[in-house]
Amino acid sequence: MVTVLRARGFHVVIFTNDHEPAHVHVFGDGEAKIDLLGADGTPELIWARGMSRSAIRQAVRLITEERARLLARWEDIHGRTD
């Protein structure tokens, strides 16, 4: 597990033994898994547990803002995504 971002009360990680699609796990009051390259090329929620709707929106907004950096970190850890 590699911490790739800490911001706005969230702890964002990429698991080194994880699989595609390129995604991050966001921990706050609960956990969310967010795809970095959703259907339209922007981040989208895969699932969330124990997070309020407001926290989920904030997490997705944060990941959207940091998407390029997070995708680069995914590729550093797992290789290119195609």
Backbone as JSON, one array per atom type, in Angstrom:
{
  "sequence": "MVTVLRARGFHVVIFTNDHEPAHVHVFGDGEAKIDLLGADGTPELIWARGMSRSAIRQAVRLITEERARLLARWEDIHGRTD",
  "N": [[0.86, -1.17, 0.0], [0.63, 2.13, -0.93], [0.76, 5.39, 0.1], [-0.57, 8.0, -1.63], [-1.63, 10.5, -1.55], [-2.61, 12.96, 0.78], [-5.16, 14.84, 1.84], [-7.62, 17.31, 2.67], [-8.78, 15.89, 4.77], [-8.78, 13.32, 3.85], [-7.23, 10.2, 3.09], [-5.41, 8.87, 0.62], [-4.76, 5.98, -1.19], [-2.81, 3.61, -3.11], [-2.86, 0.26, -3.75], [-0.16, -1.96, -3.91], [-0.33, -4.53, -4.86], [-2.55, -4.6, -6.46], [-5.08, -4.46, -9.07], [-6.1, -3.72, -12.47], [-9.12, -1.9, -13.26], [-7.27, 1.24, -13.37], [-7.2, 2.69, -10.26], [-7.99, 4.27, -7.09], [-7.98, 4.0, -3.51], [-9.85, 5.61, -1.13], [-9.71, 6.85, 2.05], [-11.52, 8.0, 4.79], [-14.0, 8.97, 6.81], [-15.0, 6.59, 6.17], [-14.62, 4.3, 3.52], [-13.8, 4.59, 0.07], [-13.74, 3.44, -3.28], [-12.32, 4.55, -6.17], [-12.45, 4.85, -9.59], [-9.95, 5.89, -11.77], [-10.16, 6.39, -14.45], [-12.93, 6.63, -15.57], [-15.99, 5.77, -17.37], [-16.35, 7.97, -19.1], [-13.82, 8.95, -19.15], [-13.21, 10.44, -16.94], [-12.77, 10.5, -13.34], [-14.69, 8.09, -11.49], [-16.98, 6.88, -9.07], [-16.59, 3.65, -7.76], [-17.35, 2.0, -5.59], [-18.54, 2.61, -2.23], [-18.16, 2.59, 1.31], [-19.47, 3.25, 4.43], [-19.26, 6.01, 4.19], [-20.56, 9.29, 4.06], [-22.89, 10.76, 1.74], [-22.1, 13.34, 1.11], [-19.37, 13.31, 1.82], [-18.49, 11.44, -0.04], [-18.94, 12.84, -2.45], [-17.1, 14.94, -2.05], [-14.73, 13.46, -1.97], [-14.64, 12.36, -4.57], [-14.48, 14.73, -6.03], [-11.97, 15.69, -5.15], [-10.28, 13.64, -6.14], [-10.78, 13.95, -8.85], [-9.66, 16.49, -9.29], [-6.97, 15.88, -8.82], [-6.38, 13.93, -10.63], [-4.55, 13.52, -12.87], [-2.02, 13.47, -11.64], [-2.42, 11.31, -9.86], [-2.94, 9.23, -11.64], [-0.47, 9.09, -12.91], [1.07, 8.19, -10.75], [-0.16, 5.67, -10.36], [0.69, 4.44, -12.73], [3.46, 4.49, -12.3], [3.62, 2.59, -10.3], [2.22, 0.29, -11.26], [2.57, 0.15, -14.02], [1.84, 1.15, -17.43], [-1.5, 2.13, -18.33], [-3.93, 1.01, -20.57]],
  "CA": [[0.0, 0.0, 0.0], [1.39, 3.36, -1.05], [-0.02, 6.62, 0.27], [-0.27, 8.89, -2.76], [-2.17, 11.84, -1.3], [-3.35, 13.27, 2.01], [-5.74, 16.18, 1.67], [-9.02, 17.55, 3.03], [-9.24, 14.85, 5.68], [-8.75, 12.02, 3.17], [-5.97, 9.47, 2.92], [-5.59, 8.2, -0.67], [-3.73, 4.97, -1.36], [-2.82, 2.63, -4.19], [-2.31, -1.01, -3.29], [0.87, -2.42, -4.85], [-0.73, -5.82, -5.43], [-3.9, -4.41, -6.98], [-5.38, -4.82, -10.45], [-6.82, -2.71, -13.24], [-8.78, -0.6, -13.83], [-6.51, 2.15, -12.52], [-8.1, 3.25, -9.25], [-7.45, 4.57, -5.77], [-8.84, 3.8, -2.35], [-9.89, 6.85, -0.36], [-10.14, 6.61, 3.42], [-11.92, 9.16, 5.59], [-14.89, 8.36, 7.81], [-15.26, 5.27, 5.62], [-13.71, 4.02, 2.41], [-14.36, 4.6, -1.28], [-12.86, 3.01, -4.37], [-12.64, 5.45, -7.27], [-11.79, 4.57, -10.87], [-9.34, 7.11, -12.29], [-10.54, 6.55, -15.87], [-14.29, 6.15, -15.71], [-16.54, 5.57, -18.71], [-16.12, 9.16, -19.93], [-12.43, 9.39, -18.98], [-13.04, 11.15, -15.67], [-12.95, 9.6, -12.2], [-16.05, 7.75, -11.07], [-17.09, 6.03, -7.9], [-16.87, 2.23, -7.97], [-18.17, 1.69, -4.41], [-18.21, 3.3, -0.98], [-18.66, 1.99, 2.54], [-19.36, 4.05, 5.64], [-19.06, 7.43, 3.89], [-21.77, 10.03, 3.74], [-22.95, 11.22, 0.34], [-21.3, 14.57, 1.04], [-17.96, 12.91, 1.82], [-18.24, 10.79, -1.33], [-18.82, 13.92, -3.44], [-15.84, 15.62, -1.79], [-13.65, 12.56, -2.37], [-14.61, 12.29, -6.04], [-13.99, 16.04, -6.47], [-10.53, 15.71, -4.89], [-9.63, 12.73, -7.09], [-10.88, 14.59, -10.16], [-8.66, 17.56, -9.32], [-5.63, 15.3, -8.75], [-6.39, 12.74, -11.48], [-3.32, 13.34, -13.66], [-0.96, 13.06, -10.7], [-2.71, 9.98, -9.34], [-2.77, 8.29, -12.74], [0.99, 8.93, -13.06], [1.52, 7.32, -9.64], [-0.63, 4.32, -10.68], [1.57, 3.91, -13.76], [4.75, 4.23, -11.65], [3.5, 1.37, -9.47], [1.65, -0.85, -11.99], [2.79, 0.2, -15.46], [0.87, 1.93, -18.21], [-2.87, 1.66, -18.52], [-4.33, 1.19, -21.98]],
  "C": [[0.9, 1.23, 0.0], [0.45, 4.54, -0.86], [0.39, 7.58, -0.83], [-0.78, 10.3, -2.55], [-2.83, 11.86, 0.07], [-3.86, 14.7, 1.84], [-7.19, 16.18, 2.13], [-9.61, 16.46, 3.92], [-9.28, 13.46, 5.07], [-7.33, 11.49, 3.07], [-6.17, 8.61, 1.68], [-4.43, 7.24, -0.89], [-3.93, 4.18, -2.65], [-2.18, 1.37, -3.62], [-1.35, -1.55, -4.34], [0.51, -3.74, -5.49], [-2.12, -5.78, -6.04], [-3.96, -4.69, -8.48], [-6.04, -3.64, -11.16], [-8.32, -2.91, -13.04], [-7.98, 0.25, -12.83], [-7.47, 2.83, -11.56], [-7.34, 3.55, -7.97], [-8.48, 4.2, -4.72], [-8.72, 5.06, -1.5], [-10.47, 6.53, 1.01], [-10.42, 7.95, 4.1], [-12.73, 8.59, 6.74], [-15.29, 6.96, 7.38], [-14.23, 5.03, 4.54], [-14.48, 4.09, 1.1], [-13.3, 4.12, -2.24], [-13.29, 3.82, -5.59], [-11.78, 5.12, -8.48], [-11.23, 5.89, -11.4], [-9.74, 7.41, -13.72], [-11.92, 5.96, -16.08], [-14.74, 6.09, -17.16], [-16.3, 6.77, -19.64], [-14.71, 9.73, -19.77], [-12.17, 10.19, -17.72], [-13.28, 10.19, -14.52], [-14.42, 9.34, -11.9], [-16.0, 6.76, -9.93], [-17.37, 4.59, -8.32], [-17.74, 1.74, -6.83], [-17.7, 2.53, -3.23], [-18.85, 2.58, 0.18], [-18.43, 2.95, 3.7], [-19.11, 5.53, 5.41], [-20.4, 8.08, 3.6], [-21.75, 10.43, 2.27], [-22.1, 12.46, 0.14], [-19.81, 14.23, 0.98], [-17.59, 12.23, 0.5], [-18.06, 11.85, -2.41], [-17.49, 14.65, -3.28], [-14.66, 14.76, -2.24], [-13.52, 12.49, -3.9], [-14.09, 13.62, -6.6], [-12.48, 16.13, -6.29], [-9.79, 14.84, -5.9], [-9.69, 13.3, -8.5], [-9.83, 15.67, -10.31], [-7.24, 17.02, -9.42], [-5.43, 14.13, -9.72], [-5.08, 12.51, -12.23], [-2.18, 12.86, -12.78], [-1.18, 11.64, -10.19], [-2.55, 8.91, -10.42], [-1.28, 8.04, -12.99], [1.55, 8.03, -11.97], [1.08, 5.87, -9.87], [0.34, 3.68, -11.69], [2.97, 3.67, -13.22], [4.73, 2.89, -10.93], [3.14, 0.15, -10.32], [1.98, -0.89, -13.47], [1.68, 0.94, -16.15], [-0.5, 1.27, -18.24], [-3.24, 1.93, -19.97], [-5.8, 0.98, -22.16]]
}
